[in-house]
Amino acid sequence: MLVYGERTREVDTSELLGSLIERGFKLKAKQPPLRHHLDLVRMLVDYGELLQGLADAADAEKGYAQRGQSQFHQFGFLPNLGSAFHHSCVSLGIVPPIKQPLNRLSTPMNAFLVATSLDSTKLPPRLTIKTLEGFAYYSVYPEMYAQAAVNMAREQRRRQAGVVGILSMGAVLAEVVAGSLHELRALRAWGYVRPHGHPFARRLELVGEQVSWFKEPIKEQRPFAIVDEGPGLSGSSFGAMADWLEGQGLARERIVFFPSHDNPLGLQASAAHRQRWAAARKYVASFESVFIETGKLAEWVSDLTGGVGELEDVGYGRWRAKLLPNVQDWPPINIQQERRKYLCRAGGRHWLLKFAGLGHYSEDKLPLARNLAAAGFIVPPIGLRHGFIVSEWLAEAKPLTNAMLPQVDRALLVDFIAAYLAHRANHFPAPAEAGATVQQLFEMMRYNTAQSIGEQYAARLDRWQAQLGELAAAERRVLTDNKMQPWEWLLLPDGRLLKADALDHHAAHDLIGAQDVAWDLVGAITELNLSRDEAQRLLAAFAAKAGYRPTSQQLAFYTLAYSAFQVGHYTLAATALGSEHGEAARLHEATSAWAARLGQLIDLPPQYDL
């Protein structure tokens, strides 16, 4: 199924470097420890994006991928940014203190310009930057890797180790691991690699001088730490690096892994990789052990919540038990894509802490949240702290359920949705690269249809190919909501409505991204089972407030694309969990319902008459 995608943006290289330099100089100024730490985290995120952009540019220039070769970069200097981050973690009590600290951030230039080993005047003028998924979506925190590195140094009795990160996320996380090991006098050398090939079968081919860096550590049989986020469905990037090290003569027991979780490899992993992973030493420090059990997160938001409160995990669908007492009303949840959430009881009130991304990933969402709150559409945010947007938890608010839909004031619901979507359309235009193109939506629609209900149905969608140009010309891309399901609308005791989960999904880890508002309009019509009259009212009310209305052709196309995406979304969510998981039955039921709907809609004409 075609479901996942990646977000990219084009940046001016000199501006990105200038921003890093300016941020580096600010780090030298005296400021509160937590503020200093958060600036370091922001710098790590930006630095990681820079490494990824430069690596992609080198790939394109030197043709590594085309020749089946892998990039490798050796660092012949101290991991200054990682060392500075380690000291910051010590100052905040995140990791234990050490004796005789060796190194601090010397100059702000070292952390990024020296790290690339490139003359800044010879860098590409523009870079394509991809979202670092762990930092943006999956609450992968660098502090977890600093603590894991301390654990390794203790267990290995500070025997000096090699550290190799896997681009993209693994490169900057390796900086953190190397920085902590350096401060503990346990670092031999470090670098990063980029395997190539199919996501489920990555391979590593290093040649010439790329191999020489590994010779001495391998000859000495040093421990080798392989650092990355994940593993995901296959863990093949971890596996490719480990395969190569073993092939060069490193004993298997010398290979250790630094993942972001301690789960087994996913369903797409090879048998050999699965066997090695199960037996290997893995250094993992969980989010809970670093931030929750220590009370750090509750402490850091206390100025926003009115005191240090108790945190309760309501992520991964646990919020349903709080707001929907009847289990039959629980909606299906894609657990792997659910954002981390906590309910905080402090200052005599309840608060919601929701992960929105590290660094600029959450900082960019705060203005959107404040705008939507000022317009009366969402619960107002009270602040942002280390990736979490904090807002009041409305215990009396009830998510809509399918059983409630016939009972709510339908005219009020339709008009609220129209006003909400018109507001987004009027205030939040999006660049072309912020979401899938019409061509990509068509490819997804056809592929998912063939996979779910058969090629005979998919072939009937080919009639749309001749109309993709018109659809692209009519597109008005905005920061769409992309979550129109009933449970994303909150009903208050006084009858008012609010939108939940309104900030993330135009930039989520899927291929949809920001779209024409038609995506949200057909989503609302479909998800909320609007009648023909209600759909016409929605479109008319939207047009009155936005000043335009999507064409019938757009509504038909996006209705089909929306349904095909939902089939793929729920199929992959169910597959990832396995049949025995308690959520699987709901996901399979949703998959069947969307597949049936897609089959009914397959011949929807371009002249769509609601």
C-alpha positions in Angstrom: 0.0 0.0 0.0 1.1 3.5 -0.7 0.7 5.4 2.5 3.9 6.8 3.8 5.8 9.8 2.3 8.4 12.4 3.3 8.2 16.2 3.5 10.9 18.3 1.9 11.7 21.9 1.6 14.2 24.0 -0.4 16.6 26.2 1.6 19.3 28.6 0.9 22.5 27.0 2.1 24.1 30.3 3.3 21.0 31.2 5.2 20.9 27.8 6.9 24.6 28.1 7.9 24.1 31.7 9.0 21.2 30.6 11.3 23.4 27.9 12.8 26.3 30.3 13.3 24.0 32.8 15.0 22.5 30.1 17.2 26.0 28.9 18.1 27.0 32.3 19.2 23.9 32.6 21.4 24.9 29.4 23.2 27.9 31.3 24.5 25.7 33.9 26.2 24.7 33.3 29.8 21.1 32.0 30.0 19.0 29.7 32.2 20.2 26.1 32.0 16.9 24.8 30.5 16.8 27.6 27.9 20.5 26.8 27.0 19.6 23.1 26.7 16.6 23.8 24.4 18.7 25.9 22.1 21.2 23.1 21.9 18.4 20.7 20.9 17.2 23.1 18.2 20.8 23.3 17.0 21.0 19.5 16.9 17.9 19.4 14.8 19.1 22.0 12.3 22.5 20.4 12.2 21.0 17.1 11.4 19.0 18.6 8.6 22.2 20.2 7.2 24.1 16.9 7.3 21.2 15.2 5.4 21.0 17.9 2.8 24.7 17.9 2.2 24.7 14.1 1.9 21.9 14.2 -0.6 23.7 16.8 -2.6 26.9 14.6 -2.6 24.9 11.6 -3.6 23.5 13.5 -6.6 26.9 14.9 -7.6 29.0 11.8 -7.1 26.5 9.2 -8.1 27.0 7.0 -5.1 23.5 5.4 -5.3 23.8 4.9 -9.1 27.1 3.0 -8.6 25.7 1.0 -5.7 28.2 2.6 -3.3 27.6 4.1 0.1 28.6 7.4 1.5 31.0 7.4 4.5 32.3 10.4 6.3 35.1 10.2 8.9 35.4 12.9 11.6 38.9 13.8 12.6 37.9 16.2 15.3 36.2 16.2 18.7 32.4 15.9 18.6 32.0 19.5 20.0 28.2 19.8 19.7 27.7 16.3 21.2 30.1 17.2 24.1 28.3 20.4 24.8 25.0 18.6 24.8 26.4 16.0 27.3 27.5 18.8 29.6 24.0 20.4 29.3 22.4 17.0 30.2 24.6 16.8 33.3 23.8 20.3 34.4 20.0 19.5 34.2 20.4 16.2 36.0 19.4 14.2 33.0 22.6 12.1 33.0 24.9 11.6 36.0 27.9 13.9 36.5 31.4 12.8 35.6 34.8 13.7 36.9 37.2 16.0 35.1 35.2 17.0 32.1 37.4 17.2 29.0 35.8 19.4 26.4 33.3 22.1 25.8 31.9 23.8 22.7 35.0 25.7 21.6 33.6 27.9 18.8 30.2 27.8 17.3 31.8 27.1 13.9 33.2 23.7 14.9 29.8 22.1 15.4 28.7 22.4 11.8 31.3 23.8 9.4 34.1 21.6 10.5 31.7 18.7 10.8 31.1 18.7 7.1 34.8 19.0 6.3 33.7 21.2 3.4 34.8 24.7 2.4 31.6 26.8 3.0 32.3 28.7 -0.2 32.0 25.5 -2.2 28.8 24.2 -0.7 25.8 23.9 -3.1 23.8 27.2 -3.1 20.6 25.5 -2.2 19.8 22.2 -0.4 16.7 20.0 -0.3 16.0 19.3 3.4 13.9 16.3 4.4 12.0 16.0 7.7 13.9 14.1 10.4 11.1 11.7 11.2 12.2 10.7 14.7 12.5 14.4 15.8 9.3 15.4 14.1 6.9 12.6 14.7 8.1 9.8 17.0 9.5 11.7 20.0 13.0 10.4 19.6 14.9 12.7 22.0 18.7 13.1 21.9 18.8 12.9 25.7 17.8 9.2 25.4 21.0 8.6 23.4 23.2 10.5 25.8 21.9 8.3 28.7 22.3 5.2 26.6 25.9 6.2 25.9 26.6 6.6 29.6 25.1 3.1 30.2 27.5 1.7 27.5 30.6 3.4 28.9 29.8 2.0 32.4 29.1 -1.5 31.2 32.1 -1.6 28.9 34.3 -0.1 31.6 35.1 2.9 29.4 36.8 0.8 26.8 37.2 3.1 23.8 34.6 2.3 21.1 33.9 3.2 17.5 30.7 5.0 16.7 29.0 5.0 13.3 25.7 6.7 12.6 23.3 5.9 9.8 22.1 8.9 7.8 19.9 10.8 8.2 18.8 10.8 11.9 21.6 8.4 12.9 24.3 10.9 11.9 23.2 13.6 14.5 22.3 10.9 17.1 25.8 9.5 16.6 27.2 13.0 17.4 25.4 12.8 20.7 26.6 9.3 21.5 30.2 10.2 20.4 30.0 13.4 22.5 29.0 11.5 25.6 31.6 8.7 25.1 34.3 11.3 24.5 33.5 13.1 27.8 33.7 9.6 29.5 37.0 9.0 27.7 35.5 6.0 25.9 35.6 7.2 22.2 38.0 5.8 19.7 36.6 7.3 16.5 33.3 8.1 14.8 31.6 8.8 11.5 28.5 8.2 9.6 27.4 6.1 6.6 24.5 6.0 4.2 23.3 2.5 3.0 21.4 2.3 -0.3 18.8 0.0 -1.8 15.2 -1.0 -1.1 14.0 0.1 2.4 13.6 -3.5 3.4 16.9 -4.6 2.0 19.5 -1.9 2.5 23.1 -2.7 1.6 26.5 -1.1 2.3 29.3 -0.9 -0.2 32.4 1.0 1.0 35.4 1.3 -1.3 39.0 2.6 -1.2 39.8 5.2 1.4 36.3 4.8 2.9 37.4 1.4 4.3 40.7 2.6 5.9 39.0 4.4 8.8 37.6 1.1 10.1 40.8 -0.9 9.8 42.5 -0.1 13.1 39.3 -0.3 15.3 38.4 -3.6 13.7 41.9 -5.0 14.1 41.8 -4.0 17.8 38.4 -5.6 18.1 36.9 -2.5 19.6 33.2 -2.3 20.5 31.4 -0.7 17.6 28.2 1.2 18.2 25.7 1.5 15.3 23.4 4.4 15.9 20.1 5.3 14.3 16.4 5.8 15.1 14.1 2.8 14.8 14.3 0.1 13.8 11.2 0.1 11.6 9.6 -2.7 9.7 12.8 -4.3 8.7 15.8 -2.8 10.5 17.8 -3.3 7.3 19.9 -0.2 7.8 21.2 -1.5 11.1 21.6 -4.9 9.5 23.6 -3.6 6.5 26.1 -1.8 8.7 26.5 -4.9 11.0 26.8 -7.2 7.9 29.6 -5.0 6.6 31.5 -4.9 9.9 31.3 -8.7 10.3 32.5 -9.0 6.7 35.5 -6.9 7.5 36.4 -9.2 10.4 34.8 -7.6 13.5 33.5 -10.3 15.9 29.7 -10.3 16.1 29.8 -9.8 19.9 31.7 -6.5 19.4 28.7 -5.0 17.5 26.3 -3.1 19.7 23.2 -1.1 18.6 21.8 2.2 19.7 18.1 2.1 18.6 15.3 4.4 19.8 13.3 1.4 21.2 13.9 -2.1 22.4 11.2 -3.9 20.3 12.1 -6.8 18.0 12.7 -6.1 14.4 9.6 -5.6 12.2 7.8 -8.1 10.0 9.9 -7.3 7.0 13.2 -8.2 8.6 15.3 -11.0 7.2 15.8 -14.1 9.3 19.5 -13.5 9.6 19.1 -9.9 10.8 16.3 -11.0 13.2 18.6 -13.6 14.8 21.5 -11.2 15.2 19.3 -8.5 16.6 17.8 -10.8 19.2 21.2 -11.8 20.5 23.0 -8.4 20.2 23.6 -6.0 23.0 21.4 -2.9 22.6 21.7 0.3 24.6 18.3 1.9 24.9 17.1 4.6 27.3 13.4 5.0 27.0 11.6 8.3 27.0 9.8 7.3 30.2 13.1 6.5 32.0 14.7 9.8 31.0 11.7 12.3 31.3 8.8 10.7 33.2 10.3 8.6 36.0 12.7 11.3 36.8 10.0 14.0 36.9 11.8 16.2 34.4 9.0 16.8 32.0 6.5 17.6 34.8 9.1 20.0 36.3 9.8 21.7 33.0 6.2 22.5 32.3 5.3 23.5 35.9 5.5 27.2 35.2 2.8 26.7 32.5 0.6 24.3 34.5 0.7 26.0 37.9 2.9 23.5 39.7 4.7 20.2 39.3 1.9 17.7 38.5 1.3 14.0 38.1 1.6 12.8 34.5 -0.6 10.1 33.0 0.2 8.6 29.6 -2.9 9.0 27.4 -1.1 8.4 24.1 -1.4 5.4 21.8 -5.2 5.5 22.0 -5.3 5.5 25.8 -7.2 8.8 25.7 -10.3 6.8 24.6 -10.7 5.3 28.0 -10.8 8.9 29.5 -13.3 10.4 27.1 -15.3 7.4 25.7 -16.4 5.1 28.6 -18.2 2.7 26.3 -15.6 0.5 24.5 -18.0 0.0 21.6 -17.5 3.7 20.8 -13.7 3.5 20.6 -12.5 4.4 17.1 -9.7 2.4 15.4 -6.2 3.9 16.1 -3.0 3.6 14.1 -0.9 3.1 17.2 2.4 3.5 15.4 1.5 7.0 14.2 -0.2 8.3 17.4 1.7 11.2 19.0 2.9 10.9 22.5 0.4 12.6 25.0 0.2 13.1 28.7 -2.5 14.2 31.0 -1.1 16.5 33.7 -2.9 17.2 37.0 -1.5 20.4 38.4 -2.6 23.7 39.9 -6.1 22.3 40.5 -6.7 21.7 36.8 -6.1 19.2 34.1 -3.7 19.8 31.2 -2.8 18.0 27.9 0.8 17.7 26.9 1.0 16.6 23.3 4.2 16.0 21.4 4.5 18.3 18.4 8.1 17.8 17.4 11.6 18.9 18.5 13.1 22.3 17.5 11.5 24.1 14.7 9.0 21.3 14.1 6.9 22.3 17.1 8.0 26.0 17.1 6.4 26.3 13.6 3.1 24.9 14.8 2.6 27.3 17.7 1.5 30.3 15.6 -1.0 28.0 13.8 -2.4 26.9 17.2 -2.7 30.4 18.5 -4.4 31.6 15.3 -7.0 28.8 15.3 -7.6 29.3 19.0 -8.2 33.0 18.6 -10.7 32.2 15.9 -12.5 29.9 18.3 -11.8 26.6 16.6 -9.5 24.8 19.1 -8.5 24.7 22.7 -6.0 27.6 23.2 -2.4 26.5 23.8 -0.7 28.0 26.9 2.8 27.3 25.8 5.4 25.1 24.3 8.1 23.2 26.2 10.7 20.8 24.8 8.5 19.5 22.0 5.2 19.4 23.8 2.4 21.9 23.2 0.5 22.4 26.5 -3.2 23.2 26.5 -6.1 22.7 28.9 -7.6 19.2 29.1 -11.4 19.6 28.7 -12.7 16.6 30.6 -16.3 17.6 29.9 -15.7 17.6 26.1 -17.0 14.5 24.3 -15.6 13.3 21.0 -18.3 12.6 18.5 -19.1 9.0 17.9 -21.0 7.3 15.1 -23.8 6.7 17.6 -23.9 10.5 18.4 -23.8 11.8 14.9 -27.6 11.5 14.3 -28.3 13.2 17.6 -26.1 16.3 17.3 -27.3 19.6 15.8 -26.4 18.8 12.2 -26.8 22.3 10.9 -24.5 23.6 13.7 -21.9 20.8 12.8 -22.0 21.5 9.1 -21.7 25.3 9.6 -18.8 25.0 12.1 -16.9 22.7 9.7 -17.4 25.1 6.8 -16.2 28.1 8.9 -13.2 26.1 10.1 -12.1 24.9 6.7 -12.7 28.3 5.2 -10.5 29.9 7.9 -7.7 27.5 7.1 -8.1 28.1 3.4 -8.0 31.9 3.9 -5.1 32.1 6.3 -2.8 29.2 5.6 -1.7 28.8 2.0 1.0 26.1 1.5 3.8 25.8 -1.0 3.7 23.2 -3.8 6.3 20.9 -2.2 4.2 20.7 1.1 2.1 17.7 -0.1 1.6 15.1 -2.7 1.0 16.2 -6.3 -2.2 15.3 -8.2 -0.1 12.7 -10.1 1.1 11.2 -6.9 -2.4 11.0 -5.5 -3.5 9.2 -8.7 -0.7 6.7 -8.4 -1.6 6.1 -4.8 -5.3 5.8 -5.7 -4.7 3.3 -8.4 -2.1 1.2 -6.6 -4.1 0.9 -3.3 -7.3 0.1 -5.3 -5.5 -2.8 -7.1 -4.0 -4.1 -3.8 -7.3 -4.0 -1.9 -10.1 -4.8 -4.3 -8.4 -5.9 -7.5 -6.8 -4.7 -10.7 -10.1 -4.9 -12.5 -11.3 -2.0 -10.4 -8.0 -0.1 -10.5 -8.1 -0.2 -14.3 -11.4 1.7 -14.3 -9.6 4.6 -12.7 -7.3 5.1 -15.7 -9.9 7.5 -17.1 -8.6 10.1 -14.7 -5.2 10.2 -16.3 -6.4 12.6 -19.0 -7.8 15.0 -16.4 -4.8 15.3 -14.1 -3.6 18.4 -15.8 -6.9 20.2 -15.2 -6.9 19.0 -11.6 -3.4 20.3 -11.0 -4.3 23.7 -12.5 -7.3 24.0 -10.3 -5.4 23.2 -7.1 -5.2 25.7 -4.3 -2.9 24.1 -1.8 -3.4 25.0 1.9 -2.4 23.6 5.3 -5.3 21.1 5.4 -6.4 19.4 8.6 -6.6 15.9 7.1 -8.4 14.5 10.2 -12.2 14.8 9.6 -13.2 11.7 11.5 -16.1 12.0 14.0 -13.8 11.6 17.1 -11.8 14.6 16.0 -14.7 16.9 16.8 -15.4 17.8 20.4 -18.9 18.6 21.7 -19.0 20.8 24.8 -21.8 20.7 27.4 -23.1 24.1 26.1 -23.5 22.7 22.6 -20.4 24.4 21.1 -18.0 22.5 19.0 -14.2 22.5 18.9 -11.7 20.8 16.6 -9.1 18.4 18.1 -5.8 17.3 16.5 -5.7 20.3 14.2 -2.0 21.0 14.0 0.0 18.0 12.8 -1.5 16.1 9.9 -0.7 18.5 7.0 2.9 17.6 7.9 2.5 14.0 9.1 4.6 11.0 8.1 2.4 10.1 5.1 2.3 11.0 1.5 -0.7 13.3 1.6 0.6 16.4 3.3 -0.9 19.8 2.5 -3.6 19.6 -0.1 -6.4 21.5 -1.8 -9.2 22.1 0.7 -11.3 19.7 -1.4 -9.4 16.9 0.5 -10.9 18.1 3.8 -14.3 18.8 2.3 -14.8 15.3 0.9 -13.3 13.9 4.1 -15.9 15.6 6.2 -18.7 14.6 3.8 -17.6 11.0 3.9 -16.5 10.6 7.5 -19.5 12.3 9.0 -22.0 10.6 6.6 -23.4 13.9 5.5 -26.6 13.7 3.4 -26.8 15.3 0.0 -28.5 18.4 1.4 -25.9 18.6 4.2 -23.1 18.3 1.7 -24.6 21.1 -0.4 -24.9 23.2 2.7 -21.3 22.6 3.6 -20.0 23.6 0.2 -22.2 26.7 0.0 -21.2 27.8 3.5 -17.6 27.2 2.7 -17.8 29.2 -0.6 -19.5 32.1 1.1 -16.7 32.4 3.6 -13.7 31.4 1.4 -14.8 33.1 -1.8 -14.5 30.0 -4.0 -15.7 26.5 -4.2 -13.8 23.4 -5.5 -15.0 22.1 -8.9 -17.2 19.0 -9.3 -14.2 17.4 -11.0 -12.1 18.0 -7.9 -14.7 16.7 -5.5 -15.0 13.5 -7.5 -11.2 12.9 -7.7 -10.5 13.7 -4.1 -13.4 11.5 -2.9 -11.8 8.5 -4.7 -8.3 9.4 -3.6 -9.4 9.9 0.0 -11.1 6.5 0.1 -8.1 4.7 -1.4 -5.8 6.3 1.1 -7.9 5.3 4.0 -7.9 1.7 2.8 -4.1 1.7 2.7 -3.8 3.5 6.0 -5.9 1.0 7.9 -4.4 -2.0 6.1 -0.8 -1.0 7.0 -1.8 -0.2 10.6 -3.4 -3.6 11.0 -0.5 -5.4 9.4 2.0 -3.7 11.6 0.3 -4.9 14.8 -0.4 -8.5 13.9 -3.7 -10.3 14.3 -3.4 -10.9 18.0 -3.1 -7.3 19.1 -6.3 -5.9 20.7 -6.5 -3.1 18.2 -6.3 -5.3 15.1 -10.0 -6.1 15.0 -11.0 -2.5 14.8 -8.4 -1.8 12.2 -9.5 -4.8 10.0 -13.2 -3.7 10.4 -12.2 -0.2 9.2 -10.2 -1.6 6.3 -13.2 -3.7 5.1 -15.5 -0.7 5.4 -13.3 1.6 3.3 -12.6 -1.1 0.7 -16.4 -1.6 0.3 -16.9 2.1 0.0 -14.1 2.4 -2.6 -15.7 -0.4 -4.7 -19.0 1.5 -4.6 -17.4 4.8 -5.7 -15.0 3.4 -8.3 -17.1 4.7 -11.3 -17.8 8.1 -9.8 -17.9 10.5 -12.8 -15.8 13.6 -13.0 -19.1 15.6 -13.2 -19.8 14.8 -9.5 -23.3 15.8 -8.4 -23.5 15.7 -4.7 
